[in-house]
Amino acid sequence: MAEGINYSEDSIRSLDWKEHIRLRPGMYIGKLGDGSAYDDGIYVLLKEIVDNSIDEFVMGAGRSIDVSMNDHKVSVRDYGRGIPLGKVVDCVSKINTGGKYDSKAFQKSVGLNGVGTKAVNALSTSFTVQSYRDGRTKIAEFTKGELVRDEAEKETTQRNGTAINFYPDDSIFRNYRFIPEFVQNMIWNYVFLNAGLTINFNGEKYFSQNGLKDLLDRKTDADNIRYPIIHLKGEDIEIAMTHGQQYGEEYYSFVNGQHTTQGGTHQAAFREAVVKTIREHFKKDFDAADIRASIVAAIAIKVQEPVFESQTKTKLGSQNIGPDGPTVRTFINDFLTTQLDNYLHKNPATADALLKRILQSERERKDIAGIKKLANERAKKASLHNRKLRDCKVHFDDNHERKQETTLFITEGDSASGSITKSRDVATQAVFSLKGKPLNCFGLTKKVVYENEEFNLLQHALNIEDGIDGLRYNNIVIATDADVDGMHIRLLIMTFFLQFFPDVVKAGHVFILQTPLFRVRNKKETIYCYSDEERRNAIAKLGNKPEITRFKGLGEISPDEFGLFIGKDMRLDPVILKDANIKGLLEYFMGKNTPTRQQHIVQNLRVEKDDATVNPLVSEPEALVA
C-alpha cells in the first residue's frame, strides 16, 4: 500500500440525501449548465415540479397550472388536491416519500422514484412549499435542503392545490439564465400531451384541443408539407405525422408525458413500423431512407413502470409496455399496421402525395449516388490526416460520463483556430477550421455537400450524413469574430445546417460562442467585458483610468486568455429556430436581394463605436438566433 493512505472505518462516510444531491447533482438532473441548452439542469428543476402538477391533472384534479418566472425565481401553482398537510415537509425532503408508489393510482406516471422534488429542494438557495387543502393550509421553507421555517397549519380561503417557489443555487448553476423559448417549448409540450389542460406562463395562456396534431401544426409550415397531418389515437398511444420539403428526419417522442429528446425503444419502433406499413400498403420494397426522408412525426405512448437510461429520462430503455404487456416494438407495430394502413386506404389523396414524396427522395438519392461515393472515399482518406479537424478523445456517441461536454468549435482562419486549439480541453473539445467564407448553399441540392470538400469534411467530422443518431459532438459551436465578416460567416454556416441538416439545429446542438469585446484591467484586477455596458461598469469599478483593450478578432486573444472563455464559464448563445418555415426564412435572408430585405437592413442598421473605430453592423435575423 502507498505511504500516507490509511483506509479504515474512519474512511467510510455516509452522506444524507441533500449532501449527496449537492455533491453529485449530475446523477439527479443531468448536466448543470447555465441555461444556454434546452436540457440544462435549471429546466429539469422546473420540469420536476410541473410534472407533479401534471399528474394531478391526469388524475382529474385541477384543469389549470400557473407558472411564472421573475429574474431567478420560479413559481408553480396547481389546483389539484394539495399535498396532505401532515406530509408537506416529508414529501419535499425525504427520499422515497411520495404518493406515486401505488401503481393503481399512478400506473403510468413519469416521476416514480421519489427524488425529483427533493433534488429541486437541495439545489435551491430558497425553496418554499405551500399546500392548500379543504380550507386549511401549511407552508414550509428550506435553504439548500435544510428546513428553516415550518409553520403550523392555519385556515385559508384559497382553492385546493400546491404552490412551490424556488431559486436555483447560483453556486451550482453558474451565471445561469432561463431562456424563454426553452420554457415555452416545454409548456407547449405539456398542453399538447394533455388536451384540455391550461397552463398560464407569465400571463400568457397555453392550451391545446387536438394534442399531437397541434404540435405538428406548430412545428411545420402549412405551405411546405406534402399532405395534411395524419393524426391517429388509440389506448395508450397517439401519433401525428406528415412529410415536408426539408432534408433529414424530425421526431418528437414522449413517454408518459416525458419528452424523450434522445428517443429510445419507442422511437426506434415507430421508425421501423412506418417503413414496414408503407411498404406493405404500396406493395413495394422501398428503401427505408426514402420512406423516412423529410418525415416530421410525433409519437406519445404510455408505459407502466417505464425504465429510462438516466435520471433525466431523456431516452426510453423499456422493452415492454408493462410487466404483463407486449413489447414496445410489437405494440407500436400492431397499431400502425392497422391504423395507418386503414387511414391511407380511406384517404387516397394523402396516400398519393406520400408516394410522390417517396419517389422524389428515391430520385434524389440515386442522383447523388455517384458523387457521394467518390466524395466519401476522399473523406475517408482525408480523415486520417484531416488538417481541418483537430479532434478530441471523447465523443457524444461514446458511452462516457463526459459525453455531454463534447464540443466542436467551427472557426474562421488559422489564427483563431490556433488560439482555441492551444487552450482547449483535448478530452472533450475539437476544432474544425474554415479556410474563409463558406459557400452560400441556400437553394442548392444536397449534391453540393459532396461536391464542396469543406462541407463534406464537416459532415463527416460530425457524422451526420445519415442523420443525427451518430452525432459525434453534443455542442456545435460557431466561433467567429464579432465583426461584419464574422457575422456573415455565422449566417453562412447556419444556412448550411438549416438547408441540409435542420434536425441538428432543432435538437438544440448549435450555438454561437460569445467572446469578450473588451479587457479592462489595472495592476490588481482584470475584468473581461462582453458588451459596452459591462465595459462601462468595469471602468466604474476599477476607476483611476484602467487599461482598456478592444478585441477585434479571436486571433488577438492569447491562448492563455482564451482558455478562460471556453472552460466552465463559457458563454454560449443557442441557435433557436422560431419560424417553422425554414425555406421562407432562408429565402428572405440568404436569397437574392429584394427591396424588402434592403429596407430591413436599413431599419436594423447598427453602429458600434469605440475610441478608434466606427463599424456599421447589421443585426442577425431574430428568427434565427435568440
Secondary structure, DSSP 4 states (H G I P E B T S, - for coil): --TT---SGGG-----HHHHHHHSTHHHHS----SSSTTSHHHHHHHHHHHHHHHHHHTTS-SEEEEEEETTEEEEEE-SS---GGGHHHHHHSTT-SS---TTTSTT-S--SS-HHHHHHHTEEEEEEEEEETTEEEEEEEETTEEEEEPPPEE--SPSEEEEEEEE-TTTSTT----HHHHHHHHHHHHHHSTT-EEEETTEEEE-SSTHHHHHHHHS-GGG-SSPPEEEEETTEEEEEEE-SSSS-EEEEEETTEE-TT-BHHHHHHHHHHHHHHHHHHT----HHHHHTTEEEEEEE--SS--BSSTT--SB--SBSSTTS-BHHHHHHHHHHHHHHHHHHH-HHHHHHHHHHHHHHHHHHHHTHHHHHHHHHHHHHHHHT-TTEE--S--TTS--TTGGG-EEEEEEHHHHHHHHHHHS-TTTEEEEEESSSPP--TT--THHHHHSHHHHHHHHHHT-TT-STT-S-SEEEEE--SSHHHHHHHHHHHHHHHHH-HHHHHTT-EEEEE--SEEEE-SS-EEEESSHHHHHHHHHHH-S--EEEE--SGGGS-HHHHHHHSSTT-EEEE-----S-HHHHHHHHHSS--HHHHHHHHHTEEEEE-SS-EEEEEPPPTTT--
